[in-house]
Amino acid sequence: MNFNPIDRDKWKSQEIFTHYLNQGTTFSMTAEIEISSLYRKIKQQEYKLYPALLFLMTCVVNSNTAFRTGYNSAGELGYWDKLDPLYTIADSVSESFSAIWTAGTKDFQAFHDSYLSDVENYKDSGRLFPRTPIPEHTFSVSMIPWTSFTGFNLNISSNGNYLLPIITAGKFTTIGDSIYLPLSLQVHHAVCDGYHAGWFMNEVQAMADRADEWIGGGR
């Protein structure tokens, strides 16, 4: 995957980046996303919710350079052309979880099929990372399906230069005819601010509302 180095001397965000990187400032934002249309569509077409959410979030992340900005293995600052999701799955062997990745695509059905294949191949491995090597161009997604929440915060104290987003979703709740999913976005303030976090949540909601457009007519 192509990595585009940033010339910090000419970068318009240099002052903001340096300030918040030196501070090590990260923050999280949690919102309730209404997934009523999305949920009914995938049930109608007999798809699974988790890969639909992964596909949706990957599309939104890849739509904004701010969420694809980070350091590569050579220590260069830049942005990837595309990120793929590195996500958690249940592991009955370790009674915990594993994290695997699936290559992103703009076609939902193709992504859904790849997800099913990857989960089948790497489930119950007893390992934290059964699919290696993990590409550099991945962002982290976790699902906590046992409980809903109104706030979630994850801290990475050992790597202050980790700039890519971390996304966590919880158990959805039903209120009347509407279904709501708690979704938390963790970002580094050096590359993302409140505008970006708000933009992310709004785009996720808009794409969930347009589920008919990208899920299609089914198999």
N, C-alpha and C positions, 0 to 999 in steps of 0.2 A: 504494500500500500504506500502511495506517495506521501512523503512528509515534506512540508514547505517551511523552511527556516524563516524566522522573523529577524529582520535587521532592527535591533532595538534602538539604534541611533536615529532611525527614521520612522519609528513606530509612534503613531499618535497616542497610544495608550501607555507609553513608557513611564510617565510620571506616576500614574495610578498603579500600574503593575509593580513598580519598584517599592512604592510605599506599602502596599498591602502584602507583598511577598515578604518584605522585611519584618512586618508585624506578624506574619503567619495567620492572617485573618481568614477564617472560613465561616460560612453560615448555612443554615438550612431553612427551607420554606416548605410548609405542608399545606395542602389544599384538598378539599373533597371534590373529586371529579365525577360528574354524573355520567354513568356508563350505560344508561338504560337502553339506548338505541344500539350500542355496540353489543351488549350482552344478549339482547333478543335476536340480533342478526346472527351472531355466532352459534347460538342454540338452534336457530332455524336451519343453518347450513351445516350443523354438526361439526363445528370447529371447537377448539379448546380456548379458554379465556387467556391463559398465561402467554402462549405464543402471540396471540393477538395484541396483548399489551406490550410485549417485547417489540413487536414489529412497529407498533404505533410510536413508542418512545424512541426507538432507533431512528425512525423517520424524522421526528422532531429534533433530536440531537444533531443529526446530520444536516439540518436545515440552517444551522447557525454556527459560524466559525468560532464564536466564543466558547462553545461547548466542546469543540474539537482541538482546543489549544492546550499544549502541554510540552513536556520534555521527552525527547527520544532517548534511546539507550546510550547515545553518545553525549548526552548532556546538552543538546541543542534545544533551544526554545523554538517552537513553530506550531503548525497545525496540520492535522491529517486530512486528506481528501475525504475520508470516510472512516467512521468507527463502527465496530461490531459489538454486540452485547455479550458480556461475560456475566452469566446469571446463575443463581443458586437453584438446585434441585434437591429433593429429599433423598436421603440415603439410609435405607433400612439396615444395612450392615453396621455402620458406625452409629446408627440412631442419631444422626446429625444431618449434615448436608454436604453436597459437593458443588463446585462451581465449574461450569463448562461454558464454552462459547459456540455460537453458531454464526456463520457468515451471513451478513445482511444482504438483502436484495430488495428491489422495488416492487416485487411481485409477492403479495401476501401468501397465496397458496403455495408457492415454491418455498417461502420461508417456513411456513407451517409444516410442510413435509420434511424439510431439513431439521427442524426442531424435533419432530417426533423421532427421526432416525438417530439424532445425536443423543437424545435422552435414553433411547433404547440401548444404544451402544455403551453409554458411560454411566448408567444408573447403578446403584448398589455396588460401587467399586471399593468402598471403604477408604477412599482417598479424598483429600480436599480438592486437588486439581487433577482429575483423571485424564483430561485431554491436554496433552502438551506437545510441542511448546505453545504457550499462550502468546498470540500476536501482541505487539506493542499497541496496536490501534484498537483497543477494547475499552469500554466503559462498564462500570459495575452496576448490576441490577439485583436486588434482593426482593423476595416475596415473603411476607409474614402472614400466612393465610389463617392463622388461629385467632387473631384479634384485630380489631380496628384500633385506630389511634387518631389523636388530634395534633400530635407533634412527634417528631422523631429526630434524633441528632446522633451522628456518627463522627468520632474524632480519630484522625490519623496523626498521632504524635511523633511517629518515627520518621515521617517523610513530609516535611513542610513544603516540598516542591511538587507534591502531587496536585495537579490542577484540573484533572478531568472530573466530570460530574459523577456523583453516586446517587442512585435512585432506589427508593424503597417503597413498596406498596403493601397495604395491609388487607385485612378481611373486608369485603364490601358489605354494606348494610342496605336494607330495603326500607324505604319510607313511603308508604302509599304505593303508587305505581312507579316510583323512581328508585334507581339503584345508584349508590354512591361508593366510590373507591377512595380511601385515603392514600395520598401520594406525596412522598417527601423527596425533595431535591436538595442534595448537599453539594455546595460549590465552593471554590476558592475565590475570595474577593479580588484577588489579583487579576483575574480574567473575567469574572462575572459579578454584576451588581444586582440591585433590586429590579432594574428594568429587565435584565436577562431572565431572572427567575420568574418574574411575572409573565414575560413573553412565553416562557416554556409552558407554564400552567395553562395559559390561554390557548396555545397551539395544541396541547394535548386534549383540552376540552373540545376544541373545534374539530379535531380529527376524529375524536370519539363520536361526535354528533354526525359526522359524515361517513359513518361506517359502511353504509350501502355503496359508497363510491369506490372504496379500496378492497372491501372483502369480496365483492362480486357475487355471482350467482351460484357459487358452490361448486361441488365436484361434478 
